[in-house]
């Protein structure tokens, strides 16, 4: 199968996934207990006030009609209007996007080279003391939940030693202007993914170095460095690329935890606030954005993995 045909097939499947996620999100939001209009009307609400809110929210229309109107708006990048503040949902997305994007992009930029370096280093020293130490550290870090690691780092480096700011309070969305507040959140976000991806790189590198084509390349007289990094490493990276995509999926949830613990005003914090206030359009809009991001990242990862090792992906 050619790369173009594979890309078209994956893109079509991704569109179906986004539509399915949008449908599930709408149904789950509609199934939330209680009446949003009653919740927004305040204590001891007037029945007429409740009806006015229901009309303004469109809750007096059939669910299928509301769903169709919502999908039509999504197709035109119209995520609706917040029922709490009256602001467009796109404004919430724009305000929270920058901090979340900074965290996610910096995490991915650091994650790939660090994971590959650790994995290759362990593979080239297979069975050595260094390999055993790296394996022990990986197993230990991977077993610690993000929120627990964040609390420990805050207590140690933010409060006890006072080397780094414990939270981003007072910084707002300008994280790049205060890089010191990014250190602890990035450590939390990088800890577990580096462990899992580096182990995959290690295993793939060991397998590639013992393969027939690598032995043949050595018989041809190619240099050790070229055999390792031009022939073995690309095949070792194919499964790791898939794990990077899964890590990005996890990162969406990890960012929510990190933003909550370190008080970073990103999309995760926006989502938590919207759920607490039953701001249904904001919840739906953020869920769709997360779904589209997940599908897009998996699509890119599949294409990269296909390019690195077409046969491995084709068999999958």
C-alpha positions as CSV (number, residue, x, y, z in Angstrom):
1,X,0.0,0.0,0.0
2,X,1.3,3.4,-0.9
3,X,1.8,6.2,1.6
4,X,-0.9,8.4,-0.2
5,X,-3.5,5.6,-0.1
6,X,-2.7,4.8,3.5
7,X,-3.0,8.5,4.4
8,X,-6.5,8.8,2.7
9,X,-7.7,5.7,4.5
10,X,-6.5,6.9,7.9
11,X,-8.0,10.4,7.3
12,X,-11.4,9.0,6.4
13,X,-11.3,6.8,9.5
14,X,-10.3,9.9,11.6
15,X,-13.3,11.9,10.4
16,X,-15.6,9.0,11.4
17,X,-13.9,9.0,14.8
18,X,-14.5,12.7,15.3
19,X,-18.1,12.5,14.4
20,X,-18.6,9.5,16.7
21,X,-16.9,11.3,19.6
22,X,-19.0,14.4,19.0
23,X,-22.1,12.3,19.1
24,X,-21.1,10.6,22.3
25,X,-20.1,13.9,23.9
26,X,-23.5,15.4,23.1
27,X,-25.4,12.4,24.5
28,X,-23.3,12.3,27.7
29,X,-23.8,16.0,28.3
30,X,-27.5,15.6,27.8
31,X,-27.6,12.7,30.2
32,X,-26.1,14.8,33.1
33,X,-28.3,14.8,36.1
34,X,-30.4,17.8,37.0
35,X,-31.7,20.7,34.9
36,X,-29.1,23.2,33.7
37,X,-31.8,25.9,33.5
38,X,-32.7,25.4,37.2
39,X,-29.1,25.4,38.2
40,X,-28.5,28.7,36.4
41,X,-31.6,30.4,37.7
42,X,-30.2,30.5,41.2
43,X,-31.8,29.8,44.6
44,X,-35.6,29.8,44.7
45,X,-35.9,30.6,41.0
46,X,-39.1,31.9,39.4
47,X,-40.7,29.4,36.9
48,X,-40.9,32.1,34.2
49,X,-37.1,32.8,34.7
50,X,-36.4,29.0,34.3
51,X,-38.5,28.9,31.0
52,X,-36.6,32.0,29.7
53,X,-33.3,30.3,30.3
54,X,-34.5,27.0,28.8
55,X,-35.6,28.9,25.7
56,X,-32.3,30.8,25.4
57,X,-30.3,27.6,25.8
58,X,-32.5,25.8,23.2
59,X,-33.6,23.2,25.8
60,X,-37.2,23.5,24.7
61,X,-36.3,22.0,21.3
62,X,-36.1,18.3,20.6
63,X,-32.6,16.7,21.3
64,X,-32.2,15.6,17.7
65,X,-32.8,19.2,16.5
66,X,-30.3,20.6,19.0
67,X,-27.8,18.0,17.9
68,X,-28.1,18.8,14.3
69,X,-27.8,22.5,14.9
70,X,-24.7,21.9,17.0
71,X,-23.0,19.7,14.3
72,X,-23.8,22.4,11.7
73,X,-22.2,25.0,13.9
74,X,-19.1,22.8,14.4
75,X,-18.7,22.4,10.7
76,X,-18.4,26.2,10.5
77,X,-16.1,26.4,13.6
78,X,-19.0,27.8,15.7
79,X,-18.8,26.1,19.1
80,X,-21.8,28.0,20.5
81,X,-22.1,30.5,23.4
82,X,-21.4,30.0,27.1
83,X,-24.6,29.8,29.1
84,X,-22.9,31.2,32.1
85,X,-21.1,34.3,30.8
86,X,-22.7,34.7,27.3
87,X,-19.2,34.7,25.7
88,X,-18.5,32.6,22.6
89,X,-17.0,29.2,23.4
90,X,-14.2,30.0,20.9
91,X,-13.1,32.9,23.2
92,X,-12.6,30.3,26.1
93,X,-10.6,28.2,23.7
94,X,-8.5,31.1,22.6
95,X,-7.8,32.2,26.2
96,X,-6.8,28.7,27.4
97,X,-5.0,27.5,24.3
98,X,-1.7,29.3,24.7
99,X,-0.7,27.9,28.2
100,X,-1.8,24.4,27.2
101,X,-0.1,24.5,23.9
102,X,3.1,25.7,25.5
103,X,3.1,22.8,28.0
104,X,2.2,20.2,25.3
105,X,4.6,21.4,22.7
106,X,7.6,21.8,25.1
107,X,6.8,18.3,26.5
108,X,6.8,16.7,23.1
109,X,9.9,18.7,21.9
110,X,11.9,17.4,25.0
111,X,10.3,14.0,25.1
112,X,11.4,12.6,21.7
113,X,15.1,13.3,21.9
114,X,15.4,12.4,25.6
115,X,13.5,9.1,25.2
116,X,15.6,8.2,22.1
117,X,18.8,9.1,23.8
118,X,18.0,7.1,27.0
119,X,16.7,4.1,25.0
120,X,19.7,3.9,22.6
121,X,22.1,4.4,25.4
122,X,20.5,1.5,27.3
123,X,20.5,-0.7,24.2
124,X,24.1,-0.1,23.4
125,X,25.0,-1.0,27.0
126,X,22.6,-4.0,27.3
127,X,23.1,-5.9,30.5
128,X,25.5,-3.3,32.0
129,X,25.2,-1.5,35.3
130,X,24.0,1.6,33.4
131,X,21.3,-0.4,31.7
132,X,20.1,-1.8,35.0
133,X,20.1,1.6,36.7
134,X,18.1,3.1,33.8
135,X,15.6,0.2,34.0
136,X,15.1,0.6,37.7
137,X,14.6,4.4,37.4
138,X,12.1,3.8,34.6
139,X,10.1,1.3,36.6
140,X,10.0,3.5,39.7
141,X,9.0,6.7,37.9
142,X,6.4,5.0,35.8
143,X,4.6,3.8,38.9
144,X,4.1,7.2,40.4
145,X,0.9,9.1,39.5
146,X,1.2,12.5,38.1
147,X,-0.6,14.3,40.9
148,X,1.5,12.5,43.5
149,X,4.8,13.4,41.8
150,X,3.6,17.0,41.4
151,X,2.8,17.3,45.1
152,X,6.2,15.9,46.1
153,X,8.1,18.2,43.7
154,X,6.2,21.2,44.9
155,X,6.8,20.3,48.6
156,X,10.5,19.7,48.0
157,X,11.7,22.2,45.3
158,X,8.9,24.8,45.7
159,X,8.4,25.0,49.5
160,X,11.3,23.3,51.3
161,X,14.2,24.3,49.1
162,X,12.4,27.3,47.5
163,X,14.4,26.8,44.3
164,X,11.4,27.1,41.9
165,X,7.9,28.7,42.1
166,X,5.5,26.1,43.4
167,X,2.6,27.5,41.2
168,X,2.0,29.8,38.3
169,X,-0.2,32.2,40.4
170,X,0.4,35.8,39.2
171,X,1.9,34.7,35.9
172,X,-1.3,34.4,34.0
173,X,-0.9,33.0,30.5
174,X,2.6,34.3,29.9
175,X,4.4,31.1,30.7
176,X,7.3,31.7,28.3
177,X,8.0,35.0,29.9
178,X,8.5,33.2,33.2
179,X,10.3,30.0,32.3
180,X,11.0,29.1,35.9
181,X,7.3,28.2,36.5
182,X,7.5,25.6,33.6
183,X,10.3,23.5,35.2
184,X,8.2,21.5,37.7
185,X,5.2,21.0,35.4
186,X,7.4,19.8,32.6
187,X,9.2,17.3,34.9
188,X,5.8,15.9,35.9
189,X,4.6,15.6,32.3
190,X,7.9,14.1,31.0
191,X,8.5,11.5,33.8
192,X,6.3,8.7,32.8
193,X,6.4,9.1,29.0
194,X,10.2,9.0,28.9
195,X,10.1,5.8,30.9
196,X,7.7,4.0,28.5
197,X,9.1,5.3,25.2
198,X,12.7,4.8,26.1
199,X,12.0,1.1,27.0
200,X,10.4,0.7,23.6
201,X,13.4,2.3,21.8
202,X,15.7,0.1,23.8
203,X,13.8,-3.1,22.9
204,X,13.5,-2.1,19.2
205,X,17.2,-1.1,19.0
206,X,18.3,-4.4,20.5
207,X,16.1,-6.3,18.1
208,X,17.3,-4.3,15.1
209,X,21.0,-4.7,16.0
210,X,20.6,-8.4,16.0
211,X,18.7,-8.6,12.7
212,X,19.9,-10.1,9.4
213,X,20.0,-6.7,7.5
214,X,22.2,-5.2,10.2
215,X,24.6,-8.1,10.1
216,X,24.6,-7.8,6.3
217,X,25.4,-4.1,6.5
218,X,28.3,-4.9,8.8
219,X,29.6,-7.5,6.3
220,X,29.6,-4.8,3.6
221,X,32.1,-2.8,5.7
222,X,29.8,0.0,6.8
223,X,30.9,2.0,9.8
224,X,29.5,1.1,13.2
225,X,27.9,4.5,13.6
226,X,26.1,4.3,10.2
227,X,24.9,0.8,10.9
228,X,23.5,1.8,14.3
229,X,21.9,5.1,13.4
230,X,21.2,4.9,9.7
231,X,20.0,1.3,9.5
232,X,19.0,0.0,13.0
233,X,17.6,3.2,14.6
234,X,14.8,4.0,12.0
235,X,13.3,0.5,12.4
236,X,13.6,0.7,16.2
237,X,11.7,4.0,16.2
238,X,8.6,2.7,14.4
239,X,6.9,1.3,17.6
240,X,8.1,4.3,19.6
241,X,6.4,6.7,17.2
242,X,3.1,4.9,18.0
243,X,3.8,5.2,21.7
244,X,4.4,8.9,21.2
245,X,0.9,9.2,19.7
246,X,-0.6,7.3,22.7
247,X,1.4,9.6,25.0
248,X,-0.1,12.6,23.4
249,X,-3.5,11.2,24.1
250,X,-2.4,10.7,27.7
251,X,-0.9,14.2,27.7
252,X,-4.3,15.8,27.3
253,X,-5.4,14.3,30.6
254,X,-2.1,14.9,32.2
255,X,-2.2,18.5,31.3
256,X,-5.6,18.8,33.1
257,X,-4.0,17.4,36.3
258,X,-0.9,19.5,36.0
259,X,-2.8,22.7,35.3
260,X,-5.0,22.1,38.3
261,X,-2.1,21.4,40.7
262,X,0.2,24.2,39.4
263,X,-2.7,26.7,38.9
264,X,-2.0,27.2,35.2
265,X,-4.9,28.9,33.3
266,X,-5.1,26.5,30.3
267,X,-7.7,24.4,28.6
268,X,-7.7,21.9,31.4
269,X,-8.6,24.5,34.0
270,X,-11.2,25.8,31.7
271,X,-12.7,22.4,31.3
272,X,-12.8,21.8,35.1
273,X,-14.5,25.2,35.7
274,X,-17.0,24.5,32.9
275,X,-18.0,21.2,34.4
276,X,-18.3,22.7,37.8
277,X,-20.7,25.4,36.5
278,X,-22.5,23.1,34.1
279,X,-21.6,25.3,31.2
280,X,-22.5,22.7,28.7
281,X,-21.5,24.4,25.4
282,X,-18.0,25.0,26.8
283,X,-17.7,21.3,27.9
284,X,-18.9,20.1,24.5
285,X,-16.6,22.4,22.6
286,X,-13.5,21.5,24.6
287,X,-14.3,17.8,24.3
288,X,-14.5,18.1,20.5
289,X,-11.2,20.0,20.4
290,X,-9.5,17.3,22.5
291,X,-11.0,14.6,20.2
292,X,-9.8,16.4,17.0
293,X,-6.3,16.9,18.5
294,X,-6.1,13.2,19.4
295,X,-7.2,12.0,16.0
296,X,-4.8,14.4,14.2
297,X,-1.8,13.4,16.4
298,X,-2.6,9.7,15.8
299,X,-2.9,10.3,12.1
300,X,0.5,12.0,12.0
301,X,2.1,9.3,14.1
302,X,0.7,6.5,11.8
303,X,2.0,8.3,8.7
304,X,5.5,8.7,10.3
305,X,5.5,5.0,11.4
306,X,4.4,3.9,7.9
307,X,7.2,5.9,6.4
308,X,9.8,4.5,8.8
309,X,8.6,0.9,8.6
310,X,5.8,0.3,6.0
311,X,5.7,-3.5,6.5
312,X,5.4,-3.3,10.3
313,X,2.4,-0.8,10.0
314,X,0.8,-2.7,7.2
315,X,0.7,-5.9,9.2
316,X,-0.8,-4.2,12.2
